[in-house]
Each structure stands twice: as C-alpha cells, then as structure tokens.
Amino acid sequence: MKPRAEETLIRQTSLTRRTWIPLLAVGALALLTVVAAVLGVRHSSSSGATNTGVADSRTADELKLILERTTAVSSLSEHVKIFQTSGEESEGYVYNAPDKLEIFNPPSHQPVIVVVGRTEYTINAAGSGWSAANSQRFGEVKGAVLGYVAAFEKSRSVTRSHQTFTALAQYHGWPLPDDENHLVATFQTSQGYATAIRIVLRSTDPHWPGETLEIGISSIDRSPAIAAPSPVLGSSTSVPTTGDMRIP
C-alpha cells in the first residue's frame, strides 16, 4: 500500500537528523531531545541487587542523582559522534546555562551557529560574517544539549559496575504511531557527573533502523563564556524552520 503523503514526509524528516531542530541543534541529539521533552519515555523496571549487574531501585536512584546533577551545570562542552547506516558524523557543542549555545563542526572548532537568549546567529557561506534572527524555539537550548540525558533520569532498569551505569528505555509512536524504539545507554561517571555516554537506539521502523551516539562531556562548570558573534551582516524577524517540526 502506498504510504500517505504525511507519512512519507515524517519518514523523510526522521531519516535526516539535521532537519529536526535546524539552527539550534544540528544533528542526532535533537532526536533524543524530542523523546525527552515532548513524547516522554516509557521505562521498564526490574529488581535485584546493587553492583551485581542486576537492576534495582537504589542503583536507579544513584544514576538519577548523577544525571540531575549533570543537567544542572552552569556550562559544559560536548563532542558527539553519530553512527548511522549512512556513515559517521561528528559535532561539537559549548553550552552556557540557561540559554547560550555554540555549535561547531570538528575538527575546525569554528562555530557555525551561536544562540544567545532569543537570538540565533548563523555564519554565512563564505565564513566572513553572521546573520541574526529571532529564535522561534527560545527555551530549547538546554534540551538540545542535555535532553538525551533527561530521557534516562526516570529509568528504573539500571545496572552498575564500578563507575559505569547502564540504563534501558523504550518509547513508541514516533515517527509513526506503530514505530517502537529501544534505547540502551552506558554512562561513565566521574566526581558525580556523567562524562562519557554511549547510546544505542534501535527502531522497528524499516526505513530507519536506528543509530549510535558517543558523547564526551568536558569542561563542566568551566566552559568558555559565549557572546554574540560579529560582524552581523544581516538580520530577520524569525528563524526559518526546515522539515516537519510537528510531533505526532
């Protein structure tokens, strides 16, 4: 049966991670931002003993505290590798709470998007200046960087081995009502923060089997201060939206 036009559009959008939150979160992090902030996550639960590889409530609570502490930092830097069937991508982020963000493409470390409050700046094709626009998604900066962490805060299926936690989560109904997605996240922790994260996402959607993310978090509470870039060569009233931003 031929798919409906709206289904085709949603599938095309889901296959292109970079269309989810354009000019704000370039890449696959936006997918888990949507999962955490909009759809919610359904979590499985089990019982067992701490530090034995079997999930229990105390281990889940320990991870929850670490993730809450990580999401409450004043600043951090992230390096993200995204593995899909189409290949590998890398992205970098610098975040200043509550509403400042730099997005850059390694290895140049040259920012391509800067968000400061309600204004988003995008570098031009020549790299010689910036355009500014009012953000249509004010308030989503933190979710763009840390939404995938929040997705596991309520998981009750958590095991621990030394300073490494593994958490499970699942959700359904995205991008299509019958789609089901399973996530396995491994969190390496240090001094009470999550510092290295690997997330494996598998989907029942035959057009998009899933992806793997490897995230390194550094410079916690000591990342560089973010300021509006210059020169600004042009401005508009709002940031254009690419792709279908509606959530089923």
Phi, psi and omega per residue, in radians:
M1 nan 2.354 -3.126
K2 -1.203 2.284 -3.127
P3 -1.152 2.610 3.076
R4 -1.150 2.727 -3.084
A5 -1.034 -0.706 -3.108
E6 -1.203 -0.570 3.094
E7 -1.166 -0.730 3.114
T8 -1.058 -0.743 -3.137
L9 -1.119 -0.755 -3.138
I10 -1.120 -0.725 3.135
R11 -1.128 -0.727 3.114
Q12 -1.069 -0.691 3.126
T13 -1.163 -0.734 -3.096
S14 -1.185 -0.460 3.134
L15 -1.359 -0.299 -3.125
T16 -1.991 1.653 -3.083
R17 -0.986 -0.573 -3.024
R18 -1.266 -0.096 3.112
T19 -1.651 -0.023 -3.003
W20 -1.278 -0.916 3.066
I21 -2.277 1.323 -3.102
P22 -1.093 2.568 3.132
L23 1.092 0.308 3.066
L24 -2.459 -0.949 3.105
A25 -2.331 1.740 -3.042
V26 -1.474 1.843 3.018
G27 2.219 -2.893 -2.955
A28 -1.220 -0.354 3.090
L29 -0.989 -0.533 -3.117
A30 -1.092 -0.561 3.115
L31 -1.050 -0.875 -3.109
L32 -1.272 -0.425 2.995
T33 -1.064 -0.792 3.126
V34 -1.116 -0.745 3.124
V35 -1.010 -0.823 -3.048
A36 -1.288 -0.733 -2.950
A37 -1.591 -0.488 -3.010
V38 -2.002 -0.946 -3.054
L39 -1.361 -0.558 -2.967
G40 1.389 2.821 -3.091
V41 -2.113 2.332 3.038
R42 -1.560 2.229 -3.049
H43 -1.982 2.427 3.002
S44 -1.478 2.863 3.133
S45 -2.432 2.660 3.066
S46 -2.706 3.076 -3.121
S47 -2.283 2.843 -3.125
G48 2.955 -2.656 -3.085
A49 -2.085 2.539 -3.126
T50 -1.144 2.512 3.036
N51 1.129 0.354 3.097
T52 -1.982 0.049 -3.057
G53 1.498 0.055 3.107
V54 -1.947 2.394 -3.053
A55 -1.233 2.519 2.955
D56 -2.633 2.968 -3.038
S57 -1.144 -0.640 -3.107
R58 -1.146 -0.718 3.106
T59 -1.128 -0.731 3.109
A60 -1.083 -0.707 3.120
D61 -1.145 -0.653 3.111
E62 -1.095 -0.786 3.115
L63 -1.137 -0.699 3.139
K64 -1.001 -0.775 3.126
L65 -1.109 -0.697 3.123
I66 -1.133 -0.759 -3.119
L67 -1.214 -0.668 3.079
E68 -1.106 -0.680 3.113
R69 -1.175 -0.661 3.123
T70 -1.138 -0.735 -3.109
T71 -1.301 -0.187 -3.117
A72 -1.722 0.142 -3.081
V73 -1.192 2.760 3.113
S74 -1.409 -0.439 3.104
S75 -2.888 2.778 3.063
L76 -2.902 2.918 3.032
S77 -2.138 2.574 3.136
E78 -2.316 2.496 2.931
H79 -2.142 2.215 -3.004
V80 -2.145 2.286 2.962
K81 -1.954 2.328 -3.084
I82 -2.102 2.106 -3.113
F83 -1.939 2.076 3.076
Q84 -2.240 3.020 3.108
T85 -1.095 -0.417 -3.134
S86 -1.432 -0.168 3.136
G87 2.377 -2.881 -3.071
E88 -2.011 2.464 3.051
E89 -2.269 2.735 3.065
S90 -2.276 2.522 3.128
E91 -2.512 2.696 3.116
G92 -2.269 2.595 -3.122
Y93 -2.411 2.492 2.891
V94 -2.169 2.254 -3.055
Y95 -2.144 2.275 2.970
N96 -2.053 2.100 3.125
A97 -1.155 2.550 -0.009
P98 -1.735 -0.159 -2.904
D99 -2.517 0.539 3.117
K100 -2.167 2.396 -3.057
L101 -2.625 2.398 2.951
E102 -2.046 2.370 3.070
I103 -2.064 2.260 3.130
F104 -2.421 2.807 -3.141
N105 -1.853 1.940 3.084
P106 -1.077 2.702 0.066
P107 -1.644 0.116 -3.042
S108 -1.230 -0.493 -3.062
H109 1.039 0.341 3.059
Q110 -1.505 2.063 3.124
P111 -1.050 2.439 3.070
V112 -1.967 -0.372 3.089
I113 -2.454 2.344 3.070
V114 -2.273 2.247 3.096
V115 -1.979 2.158 3.086
V116 -2.260 1.830 -3.117
G117 1.069 -2.156 -3.094
R118 -1.596 0.148 -3.101
T119 -2.056 2.348 3.073
E120 -1.988 2.301 -3.135
Y121 -1.972 2.331 3.132
T122 -2.176 2.272 -3.126
I123 -1.275 2.529 -3.115
N124 -1.388 2.983 -3.036
A125 -1.056 -0.579 -3.121
A126 -1.411 -0.222 -3.120
G127 1.319 0.308 -3.046
S128 -1.770 -0.101 -3.117
G129 -3.046 -3.117 -3.005
W130 -2.208 2.633 2.942
S131 -1.933 2.559 -3.084
A132 -2.090 2.552 3.112
A133 -2.636 2.669 3.036
N134 -1.231 2.332 -3.110
S135 -1.327 2.300 3.030
Q136 -1.497 -0.135 -3.058
R137 -2.166 0.691 3.119
F138 -0.995 2.339 -3.136
G139 1.726 -0.092 -3.116
E140 -1.699 0.025 -3.064
V141 -1.059 -0.859 -3.113
K142 -1.080 -0.721 3.133
G143 -1.136 -0.592 3.137
A144 -1.115 -0.599 -3.101
V145 -1.603 -0.648 -2.975
L146 -2.104 0.123 -3.119
G147 -1.069 -0.632 -3.135
Y148 -1.166 -0.503 3.077
V149 -1.212 -0.796 3.141
A150 -1.063 -0.463 -3.127
A151 -1.082 -0.379 -3.092
F152 -1.897 0.031 -3.094
E153 -1.082 -0.550 -3.080
K154 -1.770 0.090 3.116
S155 -1.112 2.326 3.084
R156 -1.841 -0.008 3.095
S157 -1.784 1.466 -3.010
V158 -2.327 2.343 3.013
T159 -2.114 2.837 -3.096
R160 -2.425 2.447 2.983
S161 -2.360 1.848 -3.058
H162 1.019 -2.066 -3.107
Q163 -1.746 0.273 -3.130
T164 -1.993 2.235 3.106
F165 -1.951 2.539 3.012
T166 -2.147 2.246 -3.088
A167 -2.218 2.542 3.117
L168 -2.002 2.563 3.047
A169 -2.659 2.761 3.055
Q170 -2.580 2.696 3.061
Y171 -2.653 2.780 -3.129
H172 -2.427 2.883 3.104
G173 1.612 0.246 3.101
W174 -2.512 2.374 -0.002
P175 -1.370 -0.225 3.101
L176 -2.055 2.734 -3.028
P177 -0.969 -0.571 -3.085
D178 -1.584 -0.071 -3.102
D179 -1.296 2.433 3.080
E180 -2.214 2.420 -3.046
N181 -2.267 2.417 -3.135
H182 -2.100 2.349 -3.123
L183 -2.148 2.379 3.008
V184 -2.164 2.127 -3.105
A185 -2.094 2.354 3.041
T186 -1.971 2.155 -3.093
F187 -1.968 2.056 2.947
Q188 -1.597 2.325 -3.021
T189 -2.130 2.709 3.094
S190 -2.683 2.271 3.107
Q191 0.921 0.630 3.056
G192 1.473 0.158 3.117
Y193 -2.161 2.720 2.961
A194 -1.422 2.193 -3.054
T195 -2.075 -0.357 3.082
A196 -2.559 2.274 -3.011
I197 -2.356 2.373 3.025
R198 -2.181 2.156 -3.124
I199 -2.100 2.171 3.068
V200 -1.923 2.097 -3.132
L201 -2.002 2.194 3.094
R202 -2.117 2.320 -3.060
S203 -2.093 2.605 3.036
T204 -1.436 -0.084 3.096
D205 -1.171 2.034 -3.091
P206 -1.162 -0.314 -3.123
H207 -1.556 -0.232 3.129
W208 -2.595 1.659 -3.022
P209 -1.248 -0.260 3.128
G210 2.304 -2.892 -3.112
E211 -2.836 2.915 3.074
T212 -2.172 2.341 3.103
L213 -2.049 2.385 2.984
E214 -2.101 2.088 -3.016
I215 -2.130 2.201 3.024
G216 -1.881 2.245 -3.135
I217 -1.946 2.275 -3.109
S218 -2.510 3.088 3.091
S219 0.897 0.715 -3.127
I220 -1.123 2.206 -3.119
D221 1.111 0.255 3.113
R222 -2.568 0.451 3.065
S223 -1.260 2.737 -3.136
P224 -1.022 2.537 3.083
A225 -1.197 2.438 -3.124
I226 -1.764 2.282 3.102
A227 -2.239 2.836 3.096
A228 -1.086 2.344 -3.114
P229 -1.361 2.941 3.073
S230 -2.613 2.744 -0.043
P231 -1.421 2.610 3.045
V232 -1.653 2.028 -3.027
L233 -1.692 -0.213 -3.125
G234 -2.877 2.868 3.131
S235 -2.618 2.796 3.069
S236 -2.499 2.998 -3.048
T237 -1.396 -0.428 -3.107
S238 -2.675 2.799 3.097
V239 -1.491 2.221 3.122
P240 -1.162 2.590 3.126
T241 -1.788 2.315 3.114
T242 -1.882 2.379 3.091
G243 1.378 -3.077 -3.098
D244 -1.607 1.901 -3.086
M245 -1.595 0.005 -3.131
R246 -1.269 2.533 3.106
I247 -1.828 2.210 -3.124
P248 -1.017 nan nan
